[in-house]
Amino acid sequence: MSNFSTIYKLSVLAVLSLVQVCLSSCPVMECWYTLEKGRRGGLASSSNQVNSLLFIKTEEQQHDRRTVNTPSDIEHMFFITDPSGSLCHRALNPPVGSIKKPHCELNRIQPQPSSLLWVAPLTDSAQSPLYLQAEWFAATIHGLNKEMSVTSVIRTPPESEHNDVILSVTTKTVFVAARLGETALLDCSFWVDPSSPLHGAGFSVEWRYQFRGNGHLVLGYDGKTDRLSDIRDEGAMLDFESVHQNGNASLILSDTKVKQSGTYICSVHVPYLLAQVALELEIVEPPSVSIHPSPPPLIIPGQTVTLHCEASGFAPLSLDFSWELTDSEGNVTPLGSGSVSGHREGYDGTYSQTSKLQLDSAKLEQGRGGELTCVAEHPGGTRRTSVNLNVIGFSTPSIEDSMAMVGVALVLYGLIKFVSWTFTGSGDDESDEKKKN
Ligand SMILES: *[C@@H]1O[C@H](CO)[C@@H](O)[C@H](O)[C@H]1NC(C)=O
């Protein structure tokens, strides 16, 4: 009986410690902290970024500052409380000793009203509340393996060591690949500290597109007055119910086009504060491939035959051609990439490209032809197409060929018959005439 209770107690302990491990899976993160100019002890410094450590917990009480020993290269430590747990995602917490680390940057920020049309109603009163008189930081963190990115706005009350996350914007789709014409979902969600006076004071969401220095508004939504911006991209939508209920500001892009590939920035505004994350959309469409001429010409032994493989309708522009020949026994001979043309761009932004193969019939093993395949490798998938090559004199005749041969034989037979009849016939006449004479 005592044995049983010991086992019971041990297992309860084990479960409890397991729970504790799970709860305390929030990371201690190295972070580049940007000092303001002239702050580093008044000395001019070539780099104004210093290494800092962020100790993250979901509750203030969990921080135990006494047990912390600081590595020598760490100049600042921040004990951050994030009740939402956004900063406790596993992509921000690599296994001990791992070389790859999340990338983190911490900057001081200044709360201010926004002048954007769909944000302005948030700061109607134009009075900045006392609450804003604190130190404010923004931490931008990119997780491992492009699994997630998060930006958190952190508040440090005056004369305090607490650093509280007030607003977090997270994406779990840092990189999105979508097929042409499909619907793409760009994930973005936000959290506002429910104990903050800014909570419930309204929010707005802005999605912007950025590509090679050009940008435009994709969609703006004022959550306070429930209004969508007049200017917005065709097919761009939010799930309004989900925005209000779960802070799910994900952008839904339907009927995607190639030109929509690029960087998308999800910005969430609450009065005086803003946090944003960036993500990448790529429209990936594999090629259609065909070989020309089709069917290929019959090959005369000793001659070179030219064949083209066309890959069309693909995006992005990244394609590798290869040719191969399979003989009747199934042996595959690689024939290289052929000579690849420049690309052409279609009206829908997809590309086409051609590879020209000059095939020396001597390569056709024992002159017997085989199956010729064109392979187009693309990030969207590998596509291949094949044709049968026949060498004259080696292929078995087809039914059409046999019929033609029979036809030719019949015509020849008729011709010989006719000629011989004409000659022998006239001879007979002559002899007849001779006989008459
Ligand atoms: C957010 O909303 C979109 C669109 O309704 C949905 O597909 C997605 O699953 C939601 N994301 C989360 C995390 O709930």
The ligand as a Gaussian input file, in Angstrom:
#p B3LYP/6-31G(d) Opt

LIG

0 1
 C       -8.220000      33.450000     -39.807000
 O       -9.256000      33.629000     -40.737000
 C       -9.106000      32.898000     -41.932000
 C      -10.235000      33.302000     -42.875000
 O      -11.478000      33.034000     -42.346000
 C       -9.096000      31.420000     -41.637000
 O       -8.939000      30.672000     -42.826000
 C       -7.943000      31.125000     -40.688000
 O       -7.931000      29.765000     -40.333000
 C       -8.051000      31.986000     -39.446000
 N       -6.840000      31.813000     -38.662000
 C       -6.868000      31.494000     -37.379000
 C       -5.563000      31.363000     -36.721000
 O       -7.921000      31.321000     -36.793000

